[in-house]
Amino acid sequence: MKIILEIILLAVGFVCLIKGADFFVDGASALAKKMKIPSLIIGLTIVAMGTSAPELAVSISSAAKGSNAMAVSNVIGSNLFNLLMVLGICAAIMPIVVTKEVLRRDYPVSIAASVLFILFILDGVLSRTEAAVLFLCLIAYMIVTIINAKKNKIADEENDQSFSPIKCAFFLIGGILAIVLGGNLVVDNAKAIAIAAGMSETLVGLTICAVGTSLPELVTSMTASKKGENDMAVGNVVGSNIFNIFCILGISGIISPIDLKASGDGSEVSALMDGAILFAVSIIALILCIKGKKLSRSDGILMSLIYLAYMAFIVARNYITL
């Protein structure tokens, strides 16, 4: 009976995370428009941060509660899910033509972020200094992105949706509260379910938490792909992966240094292995994009199968290790 309640609370937590992120983005975007901030900048900052809010809430809650392995594996698992399943499913729905701008600027940054992550956790610890470097990389990336976007600026469209200051405040505060509540519910109940099922924190972060917190990216990219807006589908995934490492691990590590050796269960080895897999998968996806100048339906199916194979591998690793 207890496990059923924990599963229900876990689902409630994910709903709070996703809806809270939606409320936060709507409220923050409306407030920004009232302050005459261009919609282009809003999309590159507030909306991008909003889609990564679930991962941020889970990782910060995990790090604060000493569940360091879950904090890291949630980010790595989300990035792998984004690259293989989100892009894979979108390509299977409709072949994706990847623009040169994404391949030349954004994609290399996501690969560099993976490499930086691996280098920083070679000793099993992400210190405050290393986390601060990650966050500074995010700021630098955002500045360059905004400058480039302004050079190719498209005229803003008027937003018919008018939010009163009270409604803005309600959406902002309500969204933040829902995100915080959802993050705590997910971490607490995912950890309880893991213990009951003999799963490690690493496996929970790579599977339950990663898939659950990546639902906004999946829905957004699938919707964009169905509408033929391939740039948005790819940009959403690549941008989210960059945010996940630079922003989420950066903020989590600044708040509480992440020591993967503390648990004594080999989490640091798993993190390095999964980081290396993320790097390898990033290269494979890049080759597939360059090969035919697009991700074909067969590429999408292949990427989805690679993800399923990875799931089988980490489940086997968990129980063989145990």
N, C-alpha and C positions, 0 to 999 in steps of 0.2 A: 504493500500500500504506500509505503514511504517513497519508493522509487517512482511510482506513478505520479505522486505529488511533485517530486523533483523534476520530472520530465515536463509536467504542465507548467511549472514555474520557469523552467528553461525556455519553453516556447513563449511564455508571457514576456520574458526578458528580451527575446529577439524582436517581438512585436514592439515593445517599448523603444528599443534601439532604433529600429527602422522608422517608426512613426515619429519618434522624437527628432531624428535627423531631418525628416521632411518638414516638421514644424519649425525647426531651427533655421533651415535654409529659406523657407518662405518668409519667416519673420525678419531674418537678417537681410534678405534681398530687398524686401519692401522698405526697411529702414534705410538701407544704403541708397535706394532710389530717391527717398525723401531728402537725403543729404546730397543729391545730385552726383552720386558716384556712377560712372558709366556702367552699363550692363555687361560690357565686355570684361571689365575688371571684376565685377561681381561673380561672373561665371568662372573666371580663372582662380578666384580665391575662396569666396564663401561657399559656392556650390561644390567646388573640389574638396574643401575641408568637410563639408556636410556629408558627402558620400563616404568619407573615411571616418566619420564620427563613431560608428559602431565599433570598428577595430580599435580606435583610440580609447574608447571607454573601457573595453575589455582588457586591453594591454595595461592601461594605467591601473585599473582595479587589481589586476593580477600582480603587477610589480609591487603595488602598495601592500598587498596581502602576503608577499613573499613567494608567490607562485611564478617565479622568474621564467621557468621553462614554458609555461603557458603564455606569458607575455610575448616571448620571442616567437614561439611556434605559431601563434595566432597570426602574426605578421607574415611569416614565411609561407604558411599554409594559404593565407588569403592571396598572396602574390602568385602562388602556383595555381590556385583555383582560377584566378583572373586570367592568367596567361593561357592555360590549357583548356579549361572548361568554358569560361565566358567567351573567349575568342573562338574556341573550337565550335561551340554551339552556334554562335553568330555566323561563322563561316559556313557551317552546314546548312543554315537557313538560307543564306545568300552570300556568294563569294565576296570577299572583302578586298578592295583595292586600297593599299596602304600608301599614303602620300609621302613624297620625298622629305617633306619637312619633319614628319614624325620619325622617319627612319634616320635622318641626319642629326636631329637635335634631341628629341624627347627619348627615343629608344636607347641611344647610347648612354643617356643619363641614368635610365633605369638599370642598365647593365653595370654602370659604374657604382651605383648605389649598392648593388648586390656584392660587388667586389669589396667595397669599403666595409660592408657589414661583416664579411668573412674575415677580413684583416683585423677588425676590432675585437672579434670574439675568439681569436686564436688562443688567447690565454684563458678563455672561459668566462671573462668578465667584460661587461660594457660599462665603463666608468662614466662619471659625470662629464669629464672632459671630452671623451669620445662621443658621448651623446650630444654634447653641445656642438661638436664639429658637424654631426649629422644635421642638427637643426639649422646651423649656419649655411650648410649646403642647400637646404630647402629654401631659405631666404634668398640666396644667390640665384637659385633656379627660378624662383617666382619673379624676381626683378628682371632677369633676362627675358622670361616668357612675356611679361607685361609690356616691356619695351618693344619686343618683336611684334606683339599683338597690336600695339598702338600704331605701328608703322603700316599695318594692313587693316586698319580699323574700318569697320562697317558701321554705317549710321545706326544709332540706337532706335529701336522700335518702341513706341509708347506702350506702357504696360497698363492695360485697362483695369487690372485688379488694384483697387485702392484700399490700403490698410490704414486705419486710424492709428495714432500713436499708442493708444491703449491696446489695440489688437496686435500691433507689432510687439509690444512688451509681453502680452499674453503668449504669443507664439514663441518668442525667444526664451522666456523663463520656463514655459511649459515644455519646450523642446529640450532644454538643458536638463531639467529635472527628470524627464523621461529617459534621456540618454544615461544619466548617472544611475537611476534606478535600474534600467535595463542592464547596464554593465555589471552592477553588483549581483543581480539575479542570475545572469549568465555565468559569471565566474563561480559563484557559490554553488549553484546547482550542477554545473558541468563538472566541477571538482568532485562533488558528492557522487554523481553518476559514474565518474571515472573510477573512484575507489571501489564502488560496488561491482563494477564490471572488470576490475583488474587492469584498467587502462592507466597508462602514465599520463602526467600532465602534458607532456610533449604530444602524445597521440591525440588527446582531447583538443589541444590548441590547433593541431594540423587538420583535424577533421570537423568535429562539432562546431567549435568556435569559428574556424576559418570559413566554412561554408555558410554558416548562419550570418556572420557579419558581412559576407560578400554578396548577399542577396540584392542590396541596392544596385551594385555594379552590374549584376547579372540582368536584372529587370531593365535597367537603363540602357544597357548595350543591346539587349534583344529587341527592345522597342525601337531603338535607333536603326538597327540592322533591318528590321521588317519594313521600315520607312525608306530604306535605301540610303540612310545617312551614315555611311561607313566610317567617315572621319570621326564622327562623334563616338561610335562604338569602340574604335581603336584608341582614340584619345582618352576616353574614359578609363580604359583598362591601364594604359601606360601611365597616365597621370596618377591614378590611384596607387599603382605599385611604387611610384616615386614617393608619394605622400606617406605610404605605409612605412617605408624604411626611414626616410629623412625626418618626417614629422612625428609619427607614432613612437618609434624606438627612440627618437631624439628626446621628445617630451617625457616619455616613460623613464628613460635613463637619467634625465636631469632631476626628476622628482625623486627617484629611488634607483641607485646604481643596480644593474642587473647582474647578479652573480650566479651563473649557471652551475658552478661547481659546488655550491652550498648544499644542494639536495643530495649529493653523493650518489646519484643514480645514473651518471653518465650523460646527463642532459647536454653538457657542453660538446660531447662527441656527436650526438644526434643533431645538434644545431649546426655544427660545421658541415656535417654530411648533407643536411637539408639545404643549407646555404649553397653548397657546391652543386646540388641538383638544380636549385633555382637558377644558378648561373648557366649551367649546361642547357637547361630548358629554354632560357632566354636566347642563347645562341642558336639553338635549333629553330625556334620560332622566327628569329631574324633571318636565318637562311631560307626558311619556307617563304617568308615575305619577299625576299629579294629574288628568289629563284624564278618565280613566274610573275613578279611584280604585283602579286596578290595572294591572298589565302583562299585556295579553292575549297570546294565541298569535301574533297578527299583529304585535304590538309586538315580541315576542321575535324573530320572523323578521326584521323590519326592522332591529333592533339588530345581529343577526348579519351581515346584509348590509352594514351601515355599516362593521362591523369589517373585512370582507373588502375593501371598497372602500378603506379606510385602508391595509390591507396592500399593495394594488396601488399606492397612491400613494407609500408610503415606499420600495418597491422601485424604482419608476420614478425617484423623486428621487435615490436612491443612484447608480444607473447613469448617469443623465443628467448628474448633477453630476460623476461620475468621467469 
